[in-house]
Amino acid sequence: MLKINGLYKRFGDKEVLCGLDMHVPANSVFGFIGRNGAGKTTTMKAVLGLIKTDAGEIFVDGERVRYGETQTNRKIGYLPDVPEFYSFMTAREYLRLCADITGMDKNEVASRTEELLTLVGLDTEKHRIGGYSRGMKQRLGIAQALFARPRLLICDEPTSALDPVGRKEILDILSAAASQTTVLFSTHILSDVERICTDIAFLDGGKNALCGKLADIKAKYRADEYVIETENAEGANALLAAFPTLVADGCALSLKDADGMLFDVLRFVSERGIPVIRVERSEPSLEALFVEAVEK
């Protein structure tokens, strides 16, 4: 759905993008990850044709993006990091304005408005936008971005200023929207990515440090490391005494199974009847993957 090849962008003496390559598969939920100032917003503005890049190519649904000639934007819905609205309008009035701007068939406007307000949880809201919370404005912003049925939905840091409940609501909405469109959202909150993303890209130094399907990346970097959690401290202490290389975090003990140690530990647990709550293989965290990728 989105292809970026060899993208360069400099602001004065600061090179923000240094040959960025990124491919966003159709019908994916794509997490664009990077520290603040890494170039995520610059990349998104380039995709929208709002800034002129120094080199490189961008294609949306096979059509090339051209600065100042943004025909590709008819295929894109966009939610900026701080969306602005006409505060005197209600949500329905604002979406009707969006319909007028996009030239939507008037017979479709009412049903599309109700469909999207229901999706974002604002269907019963009667107040004017000026009285909305930050989370409500983000939800309305997603509704307007989806209004013209875009092939690609781009959201810039949609959860960064929200409380945990607001973040969950926005992530649920983006996950639901993925049945209608390809979703690309930038963030530095890694737990949000792990929750809903199918694909990711780590932006560092103006380039992709790591890119691909989240499941494949985790499988590639997965180590033979396991966690055994005992029911009580006595069981954990017995295991630590027998296997000094175990690393303890309370009653949770982690081990690297390079030499088949897991079976020795499980045999010890079985023979002594140590009560165990869980035994599971450790998954690499996105934080660990990101640190490893950017330190290479």
N, C-alpha and C positions, 0 to 999 in steps of 0.2 A: 504493500500500500504506500509506503514511503521509502525512498532510496536517497541516501546522501553519499556522494562520492567526492573525496578529496577536498573538503570544505575548509577554506582559510578566511579568517577575518581578523583585522588588526584595528585597534583604536589608538591612534597616536603611536607611542612606542610599545604598547602592550598588545601582544599577539594572543587573542582569546581562543581562536580555533586554529589548529595546526594540522590540517589534513584529516579532518574528521570523516570517517566512513561509518555509516549506520543504515541498516535495513530493518524496517518494521513490517513484519508479516501481516497480511490481511486477517481480520477477525481475531487479533491478539489483544491482550491488555499489556501494554509495553511500559515498563518502568524505566525512566531516564534519570539516572542517579548521579549525583555529584555534589561536592561541597558548595556552599554559597560562593558565588563568583567564578564557578567552574566553566561557565559558558552555556548553561542550559537555556536561559532565556534568549540569549543571542541566537542560538540554534533555532529556537522556535520562531523568532521574528524573521529569520532568514527563510524558513519554510513558508511563512505567511507572505513573503515578498515585501516585507516592511523595511528591511535594511539591505544594502548592497554588499555582497560578499566580494572578497578579493580574488578568489579562485574556487573552483569546484562546481558541482552540479547537484541539483535537487529535483526529484521527480515525485509527484503525487499521483497515484493510480495510473502510472505510465506517462503522465503529462509533465513536461518540464516547467519548473517554477521560474518566472522571470521577474526581476525587480521592477516595480512600477507598472507591470502588466499582469496583474494577479488574477488571471482567469481561473487558475487552479483553486482559488479560495472558495469557489462555488461548491467544492467538494469537501470543505473543511469547516468544522465548528470549533470555536476558540473560546476558552475561558482564561482570562489573564489572572495574575496572582491577586490583584485587587480590583475586582469588577466594579464598574460605576453604573448607576442607573438614574433615571429621573425619579426623584424621591416623591413627587406628587402623584405618581401613577400607582395603580394596583398591579399585581402580578399579571392579571388577565389583560389589562390595558397595555402593559409593556410588551407582552407576547403578541398582541394584535399589531403593535407597531413593528415588531420584528417581521411579522407576516407581510406587512405592507412593503417593507424594505426589500424583502426577498422575492416579492411578486408571487406569493403563494396563492393558489386558487382559493377564492373567498369561500367556496363551499366546504373547504377542508379546514379552515382556520379554527372554527369552534371545537371540532372533534380533536384536532391536534393539540390545541391549548389544554383541554381537559386531560388528554392522555399524558402529556408531559407534566402538568401540575400534580397529577396523581403519582407519577413516577418519582418526583422529587419531594412529595409529601407536603405540597402547598395548596392542595385542591380545596381545603376548607378555610384558607386564610383570606380574610376580607380587608385587612388593614393596608395602608399605603406603604410603599417600599421604604420610605423614610424612617419608619418605625421598626424595620427588620433588624435582627441580629446579624452578626458576621456569617454565621452558619446558614441562616435563611437566604442571605444574599448569594452565598456560594451555590446553594441549591437552585435558586432562580437563574443564576449564571449558567449552570449546566443545562437547564431547560431551554434557555435561549440559544445555547450552542448546538443543541440537538434539534432545534425547531425545523430546519430545512432538510432534515434527514441526511446529514453529511456522511461521506464515506470514511472520514477521519475526524476524530474528536481529540483536540489538543487542550490539555489543562496544565497550566503553569503553577506549580506548588499549591494545589487545591486544598490541602489540609494543614498547611504550615502554621496558621494562626488560630486553629480551632482547638477546643478542649477535646478530651477523649471521646465523649459522646458525639460531638459534632464530626470528628474525624471518622468515626464508625459509620455515621449516616452517609457522609460523602462517599466513602469507599463502597458501601452497599449500593449506592446509586450508580457509581461508575461500573461496578461489576454487573449490575442489571443492564446498563447501557451497552455493554459489550455484545449483547444479543442483536443489536441494531447496527453497530459500527465498530471500527477499529479504534481502540482507545490508547492514546499516548499521554502519559502524565509525568512531569518532572517532580522530583522530590529529593530531600536529603534524609527523610524519615524511613529507615530501612524496614522497619516492621510493617509499614503500609505496603511496601512492595511485596514482601513475603506473603502478605495476606491475599492479594488478588491478582498479582501479575503472572502471566505465562512466559513473558520474555523480558530481558533486561539489557541495559547497557550502562557501564560505569564510565563516566566522563572524567578524565584527569589529564592535566597538561594540554588541554585542547584536542585530545584524541580519545578514542575508546580504549580503555585499559582492559575491558572484558565485555563481551557481547554474545548473546545467544539465548536459548531457551533456559529458563531458570532451573528446570528439572535436570537438564543435561549438564549444566554448569555445576550443580551440586553433586551430581553423580561423578563427574570428572575429578572433583576436589575432595570427594569423600575419603576419609582415612579409616583404617580398621580400628576404630575407637568405639568403646562401649561404655555404658553407664549401668551400674548395678546399685539399686537403692534398697537398703534393708529397712525393716520395720522399726528397729530400735538401735540405739547406740552400741549395745553389747554385740550385736551381730556385725556392725561396721568395724568395731575394734578387733574382733576375732579375725576378720578378713585382712585388716591392716597388719596384724601381727604375723599372719601366715604369708601375706604377699606384700612386702614393703614397698613395691613399686607402684601400688595403687595410689591414686591422688584423691583425697577426701574433701568433700564439701558437705559437712554435716553427715547425714547417713547415705548420701549419694557418693559412690566411689567410681571413678573413671579409670579405664585401663586401655592401653594400646595392645592389640592382639597380634603383634608381629610374629610371635613364636607360638601361636595357638594357646596362649595363656587363658583365654576365656573358658575353655573346657575344664582346665584345672580348677579355676575358681568356682565354676558351677558344680563340679564334683565335690569340692570342699563344702559348698553350701548344702548340697543334698545329703552328704554323709553326716553332717552335724545338725541338720534340721534348722538352719538359720532362716527365719521368716523374711521373705523378700517381697517388696512392693512392685518392683519393675526391673526388667532387663531390656535395654534397647540400644540399638546402634545410634551413635551420635551423628547428627546432620551438621555439616558446616554452616555456620551462621553467615548471613550476608555481610555483616560487619567484618568478620574474619576474612572472607573472600575479598572484600573491598580493600582492606589493609594490605593483604598479600598482593593484590593486583597492582596497587599504586606504588608499592615499595620495590617492585621488580626493576 
